[in-house]
Amino acid sequence: MNCPMFAALSSREMPLPFPPPLPLMASQCFLDMLGVRTTVQHGDRIPSQDPILLVSNHRSFMDPPLVIHAIQQAVHFVCHPYMGQVPLLREFVRSMGGFPLADAEASNQQLFQQASALLRGDRIVGIFPEGAAPMVKFTQPQELSPFQRGFAHLALRMPLERLHILPVAIAAQDEAQESAVPLQLLRWFDPSEPLFNQAGWHPAIFYHDVKVMVGHPRTITATERSAYKGRGGRTLVREITSEMEQSIAQLLQQAF
């Protein structure tokens, strides 16, 4: 098949992150091959100016290419460390412009450095605030796990005059759930991940028909960034996290 994604995967020398057009082409190829029907609602809410930190719910390996295709812009998603170790999966992630984190000790610093460089270059950085937990169990399309607060800390630490946090909800209308690989097999690639130290199978969710709902952006200003210290900073992080979680939950309710 003549698809730009496969040409990209064959090049081991291309540096990360890939230029914006490649994730768009790769996402289009991937979704076309699987015959996914996509509907986008409220796409006019996507900011046309200033850097964007995109946050979304996460249940399937198909989520990054789906979001990229839906908003028609390259999104550089932060990925679990093991995704940078598994052959083929590693190349798939690279083609989408994603960047797997290093080990847990270095991940926070690496995330800040890479996200900062991308956002200063007017790229979109994507984060799944639910973490990896929803990915290792079978869930329903409307389910949402509690959000971790790392994305809010990241947004407030960014040395940018203005930054938009954009909530996006992925609402599968028709899907298939399969068992992919035993969870403990993934310990070969990341023995430090406690989620892999349990019985059961890593699910693979294949979307057939899905709605992508775009929420209202939340703008981080210099004034809020200056308040990011002490008790006030912790309160601000909780507020931002709760606001984005509620926004995506409401979008999911609208989709169903």
C-alpha positions, 0 to 999 in steps of 0.5 A: 500500500502506498502510504506515507506512514510506511515510508516514514517507518522505514527511515531510522534516521529521521529525528523526533519530533517529525514535521507536522505533515507526517503525523497527519498523513500517518493518522489518515492512513491508519484510520483509513486502513481500519475503516473508522468513521469519525465525527467531530463536534465543536472544532471551532473551539480550537484556538488559532493562536498561542500554544496548546496543551491538549488533554483527553480521555484515553482507552485505546491505542487508536486515540492519538491518531484519532485526535490528530485526524479530528483536529487536523493538526499534529499533536505530540502525545506523551507516551508511556516508557514501554512504548519506546521499547516495543518493536513496531509499537515504537515505530508507530508512536514515532510516526505519530510524532509521540515521544515516550518518556524515559524511566520514572526517575528522569520522566518529569524533567524529560517531559518538561524539556521536550514539552517546553521545546515543542510548545515554544515551537508552536506545536501541540502537546497532548497528555492523557491525564488518566494515566495508564490505568484505563489502558490495562482494563476493559472499560466502557466508552463513557467511563472516566478515571480520576485525572492526575495533576501532572498536566496542570503543573506542566501548564503552570511551569511553562515559560510562555506568555499565554497557553491554552489547555484544550479538553477533548473527549473521545466517545466511541459509538461502536467498537470492538474489545479484544484481548491483546497481550498478557500484562505480565509480558510487558514487564520485559519492556518496563519492569518498574511499572506496577500495572504490569505486575498482575494477571490478565490481558492488556485490552485492545479497543478498535473503534468503528464509529467515534465522536470527537468532542472539543471543549472550551479552552482554558487559558493560562495567563502570566498572572496565574503562572505567578501565583503558582507557588506555595499553598495557592499554587496547589489550590490552583493545580487542583482547580485546573485539574478538576475543571478539565476532568469535569469538562471532558465528563460533560462532553462524554455525556453530550456524546451519548 
